[in-house]
Amino acid sequence: MCRRLMRTWCGVFAALLGIVAGAYAADPAVIRIGVLQYGTVSWELEVMKQQGFAEREGVRIEVVPLAQKDAANVALQGGAVDLIVNDWIWVARQRAEGRDFAFVPYSRAVGGIMVRPDANVRAFADLRGQRLGVAGGALDKSWLLLRAYARKTVGEDAATLVKPDFGAPPLLNALMLKGELPAVMNFWHFSARLRAAGMRELLSLDEVLKGLGVDGELPMIGWVFRDDWAAKNRAAFEGFLRAGAQARRHMQTSDAVWEELRPLTRAEDDATLAALRDGFRAGIPGEDVAQAERTARRVFAILAQEGGAELVGAATALPAGTFWRVGAPR
């Protein structure tokens, strides 16, 4: 009898241990993501959660709202978040200074130059002497590439060819719609809104790169994180990346999901929603990270020449390890 009872209690105890162990194993890995309040990355994160892509990968996303790009950088450097979205140029500068940040491509969507239909501008050279609104500051990557493009194609630095007005993206859009600016170089989602309002794209970043002799896809922004964090949380991080890829495929093929995202996009009308949807889809990068890194090396050399140490710091070339490869040893 005692032995039978002992076997019974052992069986019960083992079953309880299995249940507890299973519960712990089922606990999702938490990834803290710093997200700018006006950023488009929140759209993809929402789809990952809505469709259960993250959950099926065993990942729980914790969004940390941030007000400014600099705040995102500080939050990552201070360990308040695990991931942010930034460009590989910032990562390259950090690595050159001995900090182990890395980059995984997220989007190749970067705004180009939009012009008013009544501005009588058919080619870039037609902007000579006119005001050009530029989002960000004098070290904005798109502006620096435009300066190099202008010298190569028109024979004059864009800084003297046009009259640059640096400003915040919403302000530049408002000034253009009022007719106070004939042309604007803005971030892609602001350019999409201008397109929906009847403005016309004069020059895209792809065309700028081709004019500089650079071929190949170039994702400018991506997920940024510390090497050691990715190494310690490789399974969760790679699960997160798979969930993101599934979300982007869903956003690429489903129009219905964009209706669900309408409140988050703040699209004022159907034309704006369609422009944002099409712009996002056009920015989805390919999966050839090695090719993207090769293109980035060429573009880095141009940006280093244009922006100097103020932009790239001590880096003289794209530091090794800037682009993180899934499954590759670090």
Solvent accessible surface area in square Angstrom, and as a share of the most:
residue,aa,sasa,rsa
1,M,156,0.70
2,C,103,0.61
3,R,191,0.70
4,R,136,0.50
5,L,89,0.44
6,M,128,0.57
7,R,156,0.57
8,T,75,0.44
9,W,166,0.58
10,C,77,0.46
11,G,41,0.40
12,V,66,0.38
13,F,125,0.52
14,A,61,0.47
15,A,56,0.43
16,L,97,0.48
17,L,97,0.48
18,G,45,0.43
19,I,119,0.60
20,V,76,0.44
21,A,62,0.48
22,G,38,0.37
23,A,59,0.46
24,Y,157,0.60
25,A,89,0.69
26,A,79,0.61
27,D,89,0.46
28,P,62,0.39
29,A,39,0.30
30,V,61,0.35
31,I,2,0.01
32,R,78,0.29
33,I,1,0.00
34,G,4,0.04
35,V,6,0.03
36,L,35,0.17
37,Q,122,0.54
38,Y,111,0.42
39,G,17,0.16
40,T,15,0.09
41,V,10,0.06
42,S,29,0.19
43,W,11,0.04
44,E,0,0.00
45,L,2,0.01
46,E,55,0.25
47,V,0,0.00
48,M,0,0.00
49,K,101,0.43
50,Q,80,0.36
51,Q,60,0.27
52,G,12,0.11
53,F,23,0.10
54,A,4,0.03
55,E,136,0.61
56,R,166,0.61
57,E,46,0.21
58,G,35,0.34
59,V,4,0.02
60,R,122,0.44
61,I,14,0.07
62,E,68,0.31
63,V,58,0.33
64,V,40,0.23
65,P,91,0.57
66,L,25,0.12
67,A,62,0.48
68,Q,115,0.51
69,K,89,0.38
70,D,97,0.50
71,A,38,0.30
72,A,4,0.03
73,N,16,0.08
74,V,99,0.57
75,A,13,0.10
76,L,4,0.02
77,Q,69,0.31
78,G,67,0.64
79,G,41,0.39
80,A,58,0.45
81,V,3,0.02
82,D,14,0.07
83,L,0,0.00
84,I,1,0.00
85,V,35,0.20
86,N,4,0.02
87,D,11,0.06
88,W,0,0.00
89,I,7,0.04
90,W,40,0.14
91,V,0,0.00
92,A,0,0.00
93,R,72,0.26
94,Q,13,0.06
95,R,53,0.19
96,A,38,0.30
97,E,74,0.33
98,G,71,0.68
99,R,99,0.36
100,D,47,0.24
101,F,0,0.00
102,A,0,0.00
103,F,0,0.00
104,V,14,0.08
105,P,14,0.09
106,Y,6,0.02
107,S,12,0.08
108,R,61,0.22
109,A,13,0.10
110,V,33,0.19
111,G,5,0.05
112,G,4,0.04
113,I,0,0.00
114,M,0,0.00
115,V,0,0.00
116,R,44,0.16
117,P,76,0.48
118,D,101,0.53
119,A,19,0.15
120,N,126,0.65
121,V,0,0.00
122,R,163,0.60
123,A,52,0.41
124,F,12,0.05
125,A,44,0.34
126,D,61,0.32
127,L,0,0.00
128,R,129,0.47
129,G,42,0.40
130,Q,55,0.25
131,R,98,0.36
132,L,0,0.00
133,G,0,0.00
134,V,0,0.00
135,A,3,0.02
136,G,36,0.35
137,G,36,0.35
138,A,56,0.43
139,L,59,0.29
140,D,25,0.13
141,K,31,0.13
142,S,10,0.06
143,W,4,0.01
144,L,2,0.01
145,L,1,0.00
146,L,0,0.00
147,R,61,0.22
148,A,11,0.08
149,Y,27,0.10
150,A,0,0.00
151,R,97,0.35
152,K,129,0.54
153,T,69,0.40
154,V,44,0.25
155,G,64,0.61
156,E,50,0.23
157,D,25,0.13
158,A,0,0.00
159,A,37,0.29
160,T,98,0.57
161,L,1,0.01
162,V,4,0.03
163,K,120,0.51
164,P,40,0.25
165,D,44,0.23
166,F,86,0.36
167,G,20,0.19
168,A,56,0.43
169,P,20,0.13
170,P,81,0.51
171,L,97,0.48
172,L,4,0.02
173,N,13,0.06
174,A,40,0.31
175,L,36,0.18
176,M,0,0.00
177,L,88,0.44
178,K,146,0.62
179,G,41,0.40
180,E,89,0.40
181,L,0,0.00
182,P,26,0.16
183,A,0,0.00
184,V,0,0.00
185,M,10,0.05
186,N,4,0.02
187,F,74,0.31
188,W,28,0.10
189,H,25,0.11
190,F,25,0.10
191,S,5,0.03
192,A,1,0.01
193,R,55,0.20
194,L,0,0.00
195,R,105,0.38
196,A,32,0.25
197,A,54,0.42
198,G,46,0.44
199,M,20,0.09
200,R,85,0.31
201,E,70,0.31
202,L,24,0.12
203,L,15,0.07
204,S,25,0.16
205,L,15,0.08
206,D,61,0.32
207,E,85,0.38
208,V,3,0.02
209,L,5,0.03
210,K,138,0.58
211,G,24,0.23
212,L,20,0.10
213,G,36,0.35
214,V,3,0.02
215,D,105,0.54
216,G,43,0.41
217,E,52,0.23
218,L,6,0.03
219,P,2,0.01
220,M,0,0.00
221,I,38,0.19
222,G,0,0.00
223,W,3,0.01
224,V,0,0.00
225,F,0,0.00
226,R,70,0.26
227,D,20,0.10
228,D,67,0.35
229,W,38,0.13
230,A,0,0.00
231,A,58,0.45
232,K,164,0.70
233,N,55,0.28
234,R,69,0.25
235,A,86,0.67
236,A,17,0.13
237,F,0,0.00
238,E,26,0.11
239,G,0,0.00
240,F,1,0.00
241,L,24,0.12
242,R,122,0.45
243,A,0,0.00
244,G,2,0.02
245,A,29,0.22
246,Q,45,0.20
247,A,0,0.00
248,R,34,0.12
249,R,135,0.49
250,H,52,0.23
251,M,0,0.00
252,Q,74,0.33
253,T,111,0.65
254,S,21,0.14
255,D,80,0.42
256,A,68,0.53
257,V,3,0.02
258,W,3,0.01
259,E,97,0.43
260,E,95,0.42
261,L,1,0.00
262,R,62,0.23
263,P,106,0.67
264,L,75,0.37
265,T,4,0.02
266,R,181,0.66
267,A,13,0.10
268,E,132,0.59
269,D,71,0.37
270,D,102,0.53
271,A,56,0.43
272,T,8,0.05
273,L,10,0.05
274,A,34,0.26
275,A,13,0.10
276,L,1,0.00
277,R,55,0.20
278,D,69,0.36
279,G,17,0.16
280,F,14,0.06
281,R,44,0.16
282,A,69,0.53
283,G,2,0.02
284,I,38,0.20
285,P,18,0.11
286,G,45,0.44
287,E,157,0.71
288,D,81,0.42
289,V,36,0.21
290,A,31,0.24
291,Q,40,0.18
292,A,3,0.02
293,E,16,0.07
294,R,143,0.52
295,T,4,0.03
296,A,0,0.00
297,R,101,0.37
298,R,126,0.46
299,V,0,0.00
300,F,1,0.00
301,A,59,0.46
302,I,33,0.17
303,L,0,0.00
304,A,23,0.17
305,Q,152,0.68
306,E,31,0.14
307,G,11,0.11
308,G,28,0.27
309,A,70,0.54
310,E,125,0.56
311,L,27,0.13
312,V,4,0.02
313,G,14,0.13
314,A,76,0.59
315,A,10,0.08
316,T,129,0.75
317,A,63,0.49
318,L,6,0.03
319,P,25,0.16
320,A,83,0.64
321,G,22,0.21
322,T,0,0.00
323,F,4,0.02
324,W,2,0.01
325,R,91,0.33
326,V,89,0.51
327,G,58,0.56
328,A,33,0.25
329,P,127,0.80
330,R,109,0.40
